[in-house]
Amino acid sequence: MSIRFFPWFLGMATLAGVAFAADSQWQALPETAPAPADNPTTEAKVTLGKMLYFDTRFSSTGNISCFSCHNVMEGGDDHRPTSIGVHGQVGGRNAPTVWNAAFNSAQFWDGRAPSLEEQAKGPPTNPIEMGMQDLDATIGRVKKIPGYKAHFEAAFGKGEVVTMDNAAKAIAAYERTLITPNSAYDRYVKGDKKALTEQQVRGMETFAKTGCTACHSGPAFNGSQNMPAGQGFFMKFPTFPGSVYDTQYRLLEDKGRADVTKKDEDKQMFRVQTLRNLAYTAPYFHNGSVKSLDEAVKVMAKAQLNKDLKDAEVKDIVAFLDALNGEFPKQTMPMLPPTPGDLITEN
């Protein structure tokens, strides 16, 4: 099930003179991410998940890992229009940031994975991304690395616990630690009225007045805060086709969610993305076709709201978006178990 359209305004309220949709109150990002009942976050699980996240042995060629496309030493993506996988193959969509992905109610641009656990099972068997034959072959790789068993047992107990389900749970547990709270915006909505500049407050007001909060609401600005897990919040992009941007940025080429559902009404439907840390995640959109945040704001205003913003309005909104850059938890490279000499055979 997908949520298709959201009324532009569901009543108005104010916070320090800033208008916003009452349904989506300005909210600070939580300090911790929610975890499903069947996968509580533990230190041992996070340790294992981090190892697997950085391990290139998850790929057929032994040189692609989750980290390859989702660089947590910076913005959680790879800054390419679309990512490069095994054998130099190029994917079809821009790598979304992994930072704050725990607050998405569905994963991937088309929402085909209902959770971080299911998302973790996708790239290994994608022929372009990691290129493993199937999930059995993927976890078979891990089983052939003797040093991993102790880490799986620390996370999941004794027995036959080196499974793909547990590997995915561990990766998801690690990814739930990748959140960036305490941005200038977060401090502002918590009561520090000096946290934002005058321009950023003006941009916050312009952001709401323009209609951006219709989709980009909630703590992560992805509209997912009230969505059941796995349901996803989708919008048609472009909602108002016919502008010069359609051709300039190839906005109509990707069928979006229709590739998953095979329904015509889902053409160009995409999961609403977070607006946090946008300064770190250029280029923008599902195809990575827009290089600057200023231009991305103009495109969104025209394609989604049929509005032509003035240059001053664009600059104010961009200033506000910069206030959504949060604090990144320090990341260190994990030490991985040694590789048996006969493990990687594909060139």
KATAJO-V38420 format. One line per field, one symbol per residue. psi: psi as a letter, one per 40 degrees, with the letter a starting at -180 (. if undefined). burial: # if it has 24 or more other ideal C-beta (glycine too) atoms within 12 Angstrom, else .. Layout:
psi->???
burial->???
This chain:
psi->hihdihhdhfiiiihfehiihddfihhihidiiiiidegihidddddddddddeheeeidefehidddegheebeeaeeidiihaifeihieihhiiehedeeheiiidefeheidddddedddehddcdfididddddddddegdeddddddddeiiagegiddddddddddddeegigafidddddeeegeediidddddddddddddededdgiidefeeedehihedihiihhidgieidddddefeedhebdddddfhdeehehihhiieifdeefiiiidefehdiddddddddddddefihiiddddddddddddeehahhhhhihihiiihidedheh.
burial->.###.#.#......#..####..######...###...#.#..###################.#########..#########.##....####################################.#####..#..##.###.#.###.##..##....##########################.##......#...##########################.#.##.########...#.#...#.#..####.##.....#########################..#############.#.#...##############.##....#.##.....#....
